[in-house]
Each structure stands twice: as C-alpha cells, then as structure tokens.
C-alpha cells in the first residue's frame, strides 16, 4: 500500500472525485447507488476510479462538472482523469487499488469463471451423451423384451394349439361315429387290398366282409327316417356368398328334404363377416357342410355355424380336416385381438367364435377321401382332387339321377406341393357345373417362366449379399415358395416366419414328401433375427402386408438399398401391399400403420411382384368346362364384369350358362 499523501493533496483530489461521482449519478444505471455524491465518493471510490479507466465518456462528463473550478483543480483533474498516467495512479494507492489492478483481477476472475463454465459444459455434454446411450439401450431393451414376450406368446399359443389338437383327436377317437368314419376311410382308401382288410375285420367279428362295411356305413351315414325325406327329389342350388365377389364362399344344395352347404367362408375385412346370405340357410334344418379346402374364405365360418347346430356334420378331405382347425384357431385369435383393440376405443361388436367353438367344430370333422361316395340324407357326396392347395377338393353332389359338380378353387397344373385337378367320371355330364372364375379374364405365363423370374430375382439380391422378404399367404403359397427355393437355390438360407411356419410343420406331418424344412428353418427368435439374418430369404405372413411378422421384416428391409420385397400374389386394391407397389413407383417413403401409430420408412430396396397363382386361368377354366361338359355352367368366386365376358366366351364355345342365382333341376318325368 502506498503511503498516504499530505492533507493538501487529499483536499485537491476531493473535488475531482466528486465531479466523477456526479457524472456517474447522471447515468441511467445509477439508480441503486447513493444519491449523494459525497457519500458515493466515500463508499465507492474504487468503483469510481475503475470506471474512469474503462469509460472515456465518463471522464468527459466529469471534466464538464469542473468547468467552474480553479486552475489548480483543473490542472490536477487533467492528470487524474488521464488513466494512462501510471505515476499518478500509483500515487493514489492510498485511496484504493488502482483501476488497472481491479480490471486485471476482474479479468482473471472472468477467465476462471469461463474455464469453469467450459468444464461444466463438457461434463454436461458427457452426461447428455451417456443419457442418450442409456435411453437408446433402454429402448432397445424394451423392444427386445416386447419381441421376446411376443415370441414367447407365439410359442405358448403353438403349445396350446398342439394340446388342443391332441385333445380333439383323443375325443374324436372316443366317439363311435368318428371312429367308424376313420375305419371306413382306411378300408375305402385301401383299394385293391381292401378285401384282405375287410376279410380280417369280418373274421375277427365273426361276420362277413359285406356286413362289416354295411355296419360302418350305417354308423357313418345313417339312413334318414322316411318322414325326413320328401317326395320331391328335385335338386336345387342357391349361391349364398362368394358368387359375384371373392370371399365368403357358400353354396346351398338341397333335395329330398336334405340341405347341405358346400363351403362356409368368411368375407375379408377389418371385421370378419359371414357369407352374405347365410340367413337363407339358417331358416331351416341343415344336415352338413362340405368344405372344399382350408382357406378361410371357404371354411372360416364353419365354427360359428356348428356352434348353433349340434348335429351338423363337417365333411372334408383328411388333409383339410387337419388344416382347418389350425386356420380356425388363428382366426379366433385375430378376431379376439381386434375386439380388444375396438374395446379400448369404446367400440364393440363381439367375435363370431372362440377357442371352444373351434374345438367343437374340429371334433365334428369327418374325413372323406377322394373318390369315395358318402351319403348325407337324400344326397350322395363325392370329392375329387382340385389342385390349388394340399387337400383341396371339388365336389359332386347327387340326388337320384341329378348331379351338380362344384369346382371349389381349382387349378389344372402341377405345383411343388400338389398336383393338378383330376375330374372323375361322376362329374362328367353333370346337370350343373358351379365353377370358380377368379382368373377368368387372365392368361397366365407358363408356370416355369414365373418360377424362373422369382428364382432369378432372389439369386440376384442374395448373390449381392442382400436379403429378400416374400410376404406370402400362410397356407399353400408359403410352402410352395419354400419348396421352389429348395429345388432351385439350395445354397440360399431361407427363414419361414409366423403362421406360415406352423402350417409348414403340418404339411410335413401330412405328407412326408413335402420336406419344407429340409431347405429352410422357422424363425425362432424374431427380435434378434430381424437384424442378425443379413443374407437370404424370409417367407412370412401376411401376403398383403396387412399385419403379422411380414410388416416387421418389411420395416427393416425396405430402407436397405441391397434388399428386396417381392410380393408373391394378388394385392387387393385397398391393401398395404398395393400401396407399397404404388409408393415404390413414385419413390420416397412408405407409411406403415402400427396399431394406433404410423411409422414411415424410406423405400430404397427393390419392390417387385411375382404372380404364382394357384387358380386356373382363362385357358385352364375353359379346359375344365370342356372336360366336364355339364348341361349348364354357373360362374362364382369372381368379379361380375369379368364373369359376364367369360360367360360369353363359354357360350361361343357351345356351353350353356346359368345366371349366378338360384338354380333348380326338376325331377325327370
């Protein structure tokens, strides 16, 4: 500290400091300072000197306040108000630390504060980064947990399904009629060797072979009481659904007091619906439903139908009898999930049937092999191979000498999983042929060309290290594609996901020659494999991307430039699959609806379609019509405009066509 100058020096400095105080009090920011300049000098001298050093304008205003002072005071002020005069500043050390030292200290404090702020910012960035990583890890863990729960739920559902199937089979074998039907089917399928089987059974029972077969048929096909058979044997056919549209197939056939349905399917949509005019079948007794095949649009309503009619018989091929309960159980699960979703939003509507109804309907199934007549009241029913999918059948219904042949879904070409249709003699020259017309306006390329297109597309993507998603219908199409890839690209890894995997296992159990999993594997851990399975083919439901695991795979694969999504069949105009094809043509992104949210992903992968239809095309349908040569043909399962054009073609070729409406063949005179 510098020694204080003599009193005269202090007296000379005082007016200068007072002038500085007056200048400070003129500033707008001086509101919190003492309003008396003398008090301000006494209490805030260091601040005044520091302000002099920093603000030239303050020095000029202080000089203005010394205008009336004496010459000595003004001369001293000229020196004091010059911040560059170090001697004077040093000589004022007795008043306060010099302005320079105060500024330097403030500067050092500011630097220290800045460094501390920088350190705090760095620590904040580190903490934020760790938080981001933790949040990502938490989201990933939540996703994996959700996926694991979903996979576990699927495994539990599969286990429950197997348990139900075992229980159904156990109860069926305890039912005398089901046991008799199974034994009769074995004997009827035995063909040339049937005599030995029947003879052995007759010998064990102490009776004749004819009596054994007669007893079995009486148990399976009881002769109706005379009162139940009317005197009118005329055959009547009424389309109740799936006639001028696709979905909800149902055909009422009646004669002699017996009424049967050929198929009872569901109409597709957000809320599954029964056949359009099913009420017309329910206004009287109903003896049986004959199911052509296990696709839901042909069999999906059977559990609801059987639930209200305890005596209803369900006839189908052995393969269809096994496949149907699997499809029904999945449908019941989907309907229950949709109903829970509607309930969350306050909606309601109920489901058509549940697991108990599925079990009950499955116990009603009677296996009817191809080519074996089976009596149902006044009618006789016979099934014949229709191609299309495993177990698919056409139906010949006979009432006296009148016959109606129903193709169901039919195809004349061989596939990997099933051969083409085989028209029996019992169908030829029928009074009426009810024929599907799904592809009646199309002439498909040769199947070998379509298969080759699929194989080349897959080989190109997988050869470049990419992966391919093929959304496919769970029953039939998925197994067909898996076997095509096994035959032509055995080196390409293939995964089968969702219900397609369950049905593939059923296929192998029904026909050991259909070794679907010889060249493929079921997805065992979807959350992990969505990222871990990097090269190969994923075959997954659903075929139109309306839901199921295919949506999860598509969200991962579409953004990959080296990947592909190949749609393998028809895409409804309102389906996400159709929307994806349109979006890929425009470029940009595609939006998936995930429950109540929307997720948009960029479309960088190749998006294409390969038609592997299991329906006969125009040429195939014309060939079937020529081969059966029925007196009249009724077109169903198609689009009205296309049906009208195809009917004209049939008429040009010499066929007589009946309208898609109620048809009646009167008894001969």
VENHUFEN-V821665 format. One record per residue. RES is the residue in one letter. SS is DSSP state (@ for helix, = for strand, . for the rest). PSI is psi as a letter, one per 40 degrees, with the letter a starting at -180 (999 if undefined). D_LAST is the distance of its C-alpha to the last C-alpha in Angstrom with 2 decimals. Layout:
BEGIN
RES:SS:PSI:D_LAST + RES:SS:PSI:D_LAST
END
This chain:
BEGIN
X:.:h:142.10 + X:.:i:144.68 + X:.:i:147.78 + X:.:h:147.77 + X:.:i:149.91 + X:.:i:152.76 + X:@:d:152.21 + X:@:d:153.12 + X:@:d:150.26 + X:@:d:147.84 + X:@:d:149.09 + X:@:d:148.49 + X:@:d:144.92 + X:@:d:143.93 + X:@:d:143.68 + X:@:d:141.51 + X:@:d:139.05 + X:@:d:139.03 + X:@:d:138.14 + X:@:d:135.25 + X:@:d:134.08 + X:@:d:134.13 + X:@:d:132.05 + X:@:d:129.47 + X:@:e:129.23 + X:.:e:128.36 + X:.:i:125.11 + X:@:d:121.92 + X:@:e:121.15 + X:@:e:124.41 + X:@:d:123.03 + X:@:e:123.21 + X:.:i:126.82 + X:.:h:129.97 + X:.:e:130.88 + X:.:h:134.64 + X:@:d:135.68 + X:@:d:138.52 + X:@:d:136.17 + X:@:d:133.75 + X:@:d:136.57 + X:@:d:137.66 + X:@:d:134.22 + X:@:f:132.37 + X:@:d:134.97 + X:@:d:132.99 + X:@:d:129.97 + X:@:d:132.11 + X:@:d:133.66 + X:@:d:130.27 + X:@:d:128.93 + X:@:d:131.93 + X:@:d:131.11 + X:@:d:127.50 + X:.:h:127.50 + X:@:d:129.81 + X:@:d:128.89 + X:@:d:130.24 + X:@:d:133.57 + X:@:d:133.87 + X:@:d:133.26 + X:@:d:135.86 + X:@:d:138.42 + X:@:d:137.79 + X:@:e:138.78 + X:.:e:142.15 + X:.:d:143.17 + X:.:e:145.93 + X:.:i:147.21 + X:.:i:150.46 + X:@:d:151.00 + X:@:d:151.29 + X:@:d:148.02 + X:@:d:146.25 + X:@:d:147.69 + X:@:d:146.57 + X:@:d:143.10 + X:@:d:142.81 + X:@:d:143.30 + X:@:d:141.22 + X:.:e:138.32 + X:.:h:138.20 + X:.:e:135.76 + X:.:e:136.93 + X:.:g:140.45 + X:@:d:140.23 + X:@:d:143.89 + X:@:d:143.39 + X:@:d:140.08 + X:@:d:141.83 + X:@:e:144.68 + X:@:e:142.21 + X:@:d:140.99 + X:@:e:142.88 + X:.:d:140.51 + X:.:i:137.14 + X:.:i:135.51 + X:.:i:135.40 + X:@:d:132.32 + X:@:d:131.66 + X:@:d:131.51 + X:@:d:129.15 + X:@:d:126.86 + X:@:d:126.94 + X:@:d:126.06 + X:@:d:123.19 + X:@:d:122.02 + X:@:d:122.12 + X:@:d:120.26 + X:@:d:117.63 + X:@:d:117.23 + X:@:d:116.89 + X:@:d:114.33 + X:@:d:112.39 + X:@:d:112.38 + X:@:d:111.21 + X:@:d:108.43 + X:@:d:107.41 + X:@:d:107.33 + X:@:d:105.27 + X:@:d:102.87 + X:@:d:102.54 + X:@:d:101.88 + X:@:d:99.33 + X:@:d:97.55 + X:@:d:97.52 + X:@:d:96.20 + X:@:d:93.51 + X:@:d:92.47 + X:@:d:92.26 + X:@:d:90.25 + X:@:d:87.84 + X:@:d:87.43 + X:@:d:86.96 + X:@:d:84.33 + X:@:d:82.47 + X:@:d:82.70 + X:@:d:81.45 + X:@:d:78.48 + X:@:d:77.67 + X:@:d:78.06 + X:@:d:75.78 + X:@:d:73.18 + X:@:d:73.45 + X:@:d:73.29 + X:@:d:70.18 + X:@:d:68.61 + X:@:d:69.64 + X:@:d:68.18 + X:@:d:64.94 + X:@:d:64.89 + X:@:d:65.73 + X:@:d:62.96 + X:@:d:60.50 + X:@:d:61.76 + X:@:d:61.45 + X:@:d:57.90 + X:@:d:57.09 + X:@:d:58.72 + X:@:d:56.83 + X:@:d:53.58 + X:@:d:54.37 + X:@:d:55.33 + X:@:d:52.09 + X:@:d:50.08 + X:@:d:52.05 + X:@:d:51.53 + X:@:d:47.79 + X:@:d:47.58 + X:@:d:49.79 + X:@:d:47.59 + X:@:d:44.41 + X:@:e:45.89 + X:@:e:46.77 + X:.:h:43.21 + X:@:d:41.39 + X:@:d:37.99 + X:@:d:39.52 + X:@:d:41.51 + X:@:d:38.55 + X:@:d:36.57 + X:@:d:39.58 + X:@:d:40.06 + X:@:d:36.43 + X:@:d:36.70 + X:@:d:39.86 + X:@:d:38.35 + X:@:d:35.20 + X:@:e:37.44 + X:.:e:39.73 + X:@:b:37.57 + X:@:d:39.30 + X:@:e:41.89 + X:@:d:39.41 + X:@:d:40.06 + X:@:d:43.73 + X:@:d:43.10 + X:@:d:40.58 + X:@:d:42.80 + X:@:d:45.81 + X:@:d:44.08 + X:@:d:42.79 + X:@:d:46.26 + X:@:d:47.82 + X:@:e:45.44 + X:.:f:45.81 + X:.:a:42.13 + X:.:i:39.73 + X:@:d:38.38 + X:@:d:34.79 + X:@:d:35.80 + X:@:d:37.52 + X:@:d:34.52 + X:@:d:32.29 + X:@:d:34.79 + X:@:d:35.11 + X:@:d:31.39 + X:@:d:31.21 + X:@:d:34.04 + X:@:d:32.70 + X:.:g:28.97 + X:.:h:28.98 + X:.:h:25.83 + X:.:i:24.97 + X:.:i:25.40 + X:@:d:22.37 + X:@:d:23.32 + X:@:e:22.97 + X:.:h:19.29 + X:.:i:16.92 + X:.:e:13.68 + X:.:h:12.03 + X:.:e:11.73 + X:.:i:11.12 + X:=:h:14.08 + X:=:h:16.74 + X:=:h:19.98 + X:=:h:23.05 + X:=:h:26.41 + X:=:e:29.27 + X:=:i:32.19 + X:.:f:33.42 + X:.:c:30.93 + X:.:f:33.25 + X:.:i:36.31 + X:.:h:37.67 + X:.:i:38.18 + X:.:f:36.47 + X:.:h:33.28 + X:=:h:30.49 + X:=:h:26.69 + X:=:h:24.53 + X:=:h:21.34 + X:=:i:19.37 + X:=:i:16.36 + X:.:f:16.16 + X:.:e:19.55 + X:=:h:21.29 + X:=:h:23.09 + X:=:i:25.12 + X:=:h:27.27 + X:=:h:27.89 + X:=:i:31.60 + X:=:g:33.78 + X:.:i:36.71 + X:.:i:39.72 + X:=:h:40.58 + X:.:i:44.01 + X:.:i:47.07 + X:.:d:50.20 + X:.:h:48.19 + X:.:h:45.12 + X:=:i:42.06 + X:.:i:38.58 + X:.:i:35.36 + X:.:d:35.30 + X:.:f:32.35 + X:@:d:32.53 + X:@:d:32.81 + X:@:d:29.07 + X:.:d:28.51 + X:.:e:31.23 + X:.:e:29.92 + X:.:a:27.94 + X:.:i:27.94 + X:.:h:28.07 + X:.:d:27.68 + X:=:i:28.99 + X:=:h:30.18 + X:=:h:29.81 + X:.:h:32.79 + X:.:d:32.78 + X:.:i:36.60 + X:.:e:39.80 + X:.:i:40.72 + X:@:d:41.24 + X:@:e:38.95 + X:@:d:36.06 + X:@:e:37.37 + X:.:e:40.27 + X:.:e:38.64 + X:@:d:37.39 + X:@:d:40.58 + X:@:d:40.35 + X:@:d:36.68 + X:@:d:37.48 + X:@:d:40.57 + X:.:e:38.66 + X:.:g:35.95 + X:.:d:37.64 + X:.:e:34.50 + X:.:h:33.09 + X:=:i:32.61 + X:=:h:33.78 + X:=:h:32.44 + X:=:i:34.19 + X:.:i:35.81 + X:@:d:39.17 + X:@:d:41.11 + X:@:d:39.37 + X:@:d:39.83 + X:@:d:43.57 + X:@:d:43.91 + X:@:d:42.07 + X:@:d:44.68 + X:@:d:47.44 + X:@:d:45.79 + X:@:d:45.08 + X:@:d:48.70 + X:@:d:50.05 + X:@:d:47.83 + X:@:d:49.07 + X:@:d:52.63 + X:@:d:52.24 + X:@:d:50.70 + X:@:d:53.55 + X:@:d:56.17 + X:@:d:54.81 + X:@:d:54.76 + X:@:d:58.38 + X:@:d:59.30 + X:@:d:57.76 + X:@:d:59.50 + X:@:d:62.85 + X:.:e:62.35 + X:.:e:61.24 + X:.:i:57.51 + X:.:i:54.73 + X:.:d:51.00 + X:.:i:50.47 + X:.:i:48.54 + X:.:d:44.88 + X:.:i:45.85 + X:.:a:48.83 + X:@:d:49.84 + X:@:d:48.69 + X:@:d:45.17 + X:@:d:45.25 + X:@:d:46.34 + X:@:d:43.70 + X:@:d:40.88 + X:@:d:42.34 + X:@:e:42.22 + X:@:e:38.46 + X:=:h:37.79 + X:=:h:35.82 + X:=:h:36.41 + X:.:h:33.34 + X:.:i:34.37 + X:.:i:32.59 + X:.:e:29.89 + X:.:h:29.56 + X:.:i:26.20 + X:=:h:26.82 + X:=:h:24.56 + X:=:g:24.70 + X:.:b:22.90 + X:.:e:19.13 + X:=:i:19.76 + X:=:h:21.49 + X:=:h:24.09 + X:=:h:26.00 + X:=:i:28.97 + X:=:i:30.36 + X:=:h:33.76 + X:.:e:33.94 + X:.:b:37.68 + X:.:c:39.20 + X:.:i:41.26 + X:.:h:41.80 + X:.:e:38.77 + X:.:i:36.40 + X:=:i:32.76 + X:=:i:29.45 + X:=:h:26.43 + X:=:h:23.02 + X:=:h:20.76 + X:=:h:17.71 + X:=:h:15.09 + X:.:b:13.02 + X:.:e:12.05 + X:=:i:12.71 + X:=:i:16.35 + X:=:h:18.99 + X:=:h:22.45 + X:=:h:25.49 + X:.:d:28.75 + X:.:a:31.18 + X:.:h:34.55 + X:.:i:34.57 + X:.:i:37.12 + X:.:e:37.18 + X:.:i:40.95 + X:.:h:43.17 + X:.:i:45.46 + X:.:d:48.41 + X:.:e:46.51 + X:.:i:42.99 + X:.:a:41.19 + X:.:a:38.44 + X:.:i:34.70 + X:.:h:32.87 + X:.:h:29.17 + X:.:i:27.37 + X:@:d:24.75 + X:@:e:22.33 + X:@:d:22.61 + X:.:h:22.21 + X:.:f:19.15 + X:.:i:18.04 + X:.:d:15.53 + X:=:h:18.59 + X:=:h:22.30 + X:=:h:24.59 + X:=:h:27.93 + X:=:i:31.45 + X:.:f:33.56 + X:.:d:37.06 + X:=:f:38.81 + X:.:e:36.41 + X:.:e:39.35 + X:.:i:41.84 + X:.:h:42.83 + X:.:i:44.92 + X:.:i:47.93 + X:.:i:47.73 + X:@:d:47.96 + X:@:d:51.17 + X:@:d:52.81 + X:@:d:51.96 + X:@:d:53.24 + X:@:d:56.36 + X:@:d:57.03 + X:@:d:56.96 + X:@:d:59.18 + X:@:d:61.74 + X:@:d:61.95 + X:@:d:62.56 + X:@:d:65.03 + X:@:d:67.03 + X:@:d:67.42 + X:@:d:68.14 + X:@:d:70.43 + X:.:e:72.54 + X:.:e:72.82 + X:.:a:70.29 + X:=:i:67.28 + X:=:h:63.66 + X:=:h:61.24 + X:=:g:57.53 + X:=:h:55.51 + X:.:i:52.17 + X:.:h:49.08 + X:.:d:49.83 + X:.:h:46.65 + X:.:c:46.04 + X:@:d:48.29 + X:@:d:51.56 + X:@:d:50.98 + X:@:d:49.91 + X:@:d:53.13 + X:@:d:55.30 + X:@:d:54.02 + X:@:d:54.43 + X:@:d:58.04 + X:@:d:58.68 + X:@:d:57.59 + X:@:d:59.41 + X:.:g:62.30 + X:.:e:63.23 + X:.:e:66.74 + X:.:h:65.67 + X:.:h:65.77 + X:=:h:62.48 + X:=:i:62.03 + X:=:h:58.74 + X:=:i:59.00 + X:.:a:57.08 + X:@:d:53.64 + X:@:d:53.10 + X:@:d:55.63 + X:@:d:53.85 + X:@:d:50.50 + X:@:d:52.27 + X:@:d:53.58 + X:@:d:50.07 + X:@:d:48.89 + X:@:d:51.67 + X:@:d:50.80 + X:@:d:47.16 + X:.:h:48.03 + X:.:d:51.66 + X:.:e:51.27 + X:.:g:51.04 + X:.:g:54.79 + X:@:d:54.96 + X:@:e:58.40 + X:@:d:59.90 + X:.:e:60.96 + X:.:i:60.88 + X:=:i:62.18 + X:=:i:61.05 + X:.:h:63.39 + X:.:d:65.41 + X:.:g:67.90 + X:@:d:66.56 + X:@:d:69.65 + X:@:d:71.88 + X:@:e:69.55 + X:@:d:68.96 + X:@:d:72.46 + X:@:d:73.15 + X:.:g:70.19 + X:.:d:71.63 + X:.:h:69.95 + X:=:a:66.37 + X:=:h:62.81 + X:=:h:61.40 + X:=:h:57.61 + X:=:i:56.86 + X:.:i:54.36 + X:.:i:53.27 + X:.:d:51.79 + X:.:e:52.30 + X:.:f:55.70 + X:.:e:54.41 + X:.:a:56.38 + X:.:a:57.22 + X:@:d:59.95 + X:@:d:59.11 + X:@:d:60.84 + X:@:d:64.02 + X:@:d:64.10 + X:@:d:63.47 + X:@:d:66.39 + X:@:d:68.65 + X:@:d:67.49 + X:.:d:67.00 + X:.:e:70.80 + X:.:h:71.57 + X:.:d:72.22 + X:.:e:71.40 + X:.:a:68.09 + X:=:i:64.50 + X:=:h:61.34 + X:=:h:58.24 + X:=:h:54.97 + X:.:e:52.22 + X:.:a:49.04 + X:.:h:47.48 + X:.:h:49.71 + X:.:i:48.23 + X:.:d:49.98 + X:.:e:51.53 + X:.:i:52.50 + X:@:d:56.13 + X:@:d:55.25 + X:@:d:54.45 + X:@:d:57.62 + X:@:d:59.65 + X:@:d:58.48 + X:@:d:59.53 + X:@:d:62.84 + X:@:d:63.66 + X:@:d:63.24 + X:@:d:65.71 + X:.:i:68.18 + X:.:a:69.92 + X:=:i:68.62 + X:=:h:65.41 + X:=:h:64.99 + X:=:i:63.17 + X:=:h:62.39 + X:=:g:63.75 + X:.:b:62.58 + X:.:e:64.44 + X:=:i:66.83 + X:=:h:66.60 + X:=:h:68.11 + X:=:h:68.79 + X:=:i:69.55 + X:=:i:70.63 + X:.:g:68.18 + X:.:e:70.23 + X:.:i:67.74 + X:=:h:65.25 + X:=:h:61.86 + X:=:i:58.95 + X:=:i:55.23 + X:.:h:53.32 + X:.:h:49.53 + X:.:f:48.03 + X:.:i:44.48 + X:.:e:42.01 + X:.:i:39.05 + X:.:i:37.54 + X:=:a:38.83 + X:@:d:37.13 + X:@:d:37.34 + X:@:d:36.15 + X:@:d:33.08 + X:@:d:32.18 + X:@:d:32.57 + X:@:d:30.28 + X:@:d:27.59 + X:@:d:27.98 + X:@:d:27.92 + X:@:d:24.73 + X:.:f:23.00 + X:.:i:20.21 + X:.:d:17.63 + X:=:i:19.46 + X:=:h:22.83 + X:=:h:24.24 + X:=:h:28.04 + X:=:i:29.94 + X:.:f:33.49 + X:.:a:35.32 + X:.:h:37.15 + X:@:d:35.24 + X:@:d:37.33 + X:@:d:37.04 + X:@:d:33.29 + X:@:d:32.94 + X:@:d:35.10 + X:@:d:33.30 + X:@:d:29.88 + X:@:d:31.40 + X:@:d:32.56 + X:@:d:29.12 + X:@:d:27.71 + X:@:d:30.60 + X:.:e:29.71 + X:.:e:26.17 + X:.:i:24.35 + X:.:h:22.00 + X:=:i:23.28 + X:=:i:21.92 + X:.:i:24.50 + X:.:g:26.21 + X:.:a:24.50 + X:.:h:21.60 + X:=:i:18.37 + X:=:h:14.83 + X:=:h:11.72 + X:.:i:8.67 + X:.:i:6.45 + X:.:i:3.76 + X:.:999:0.00
END
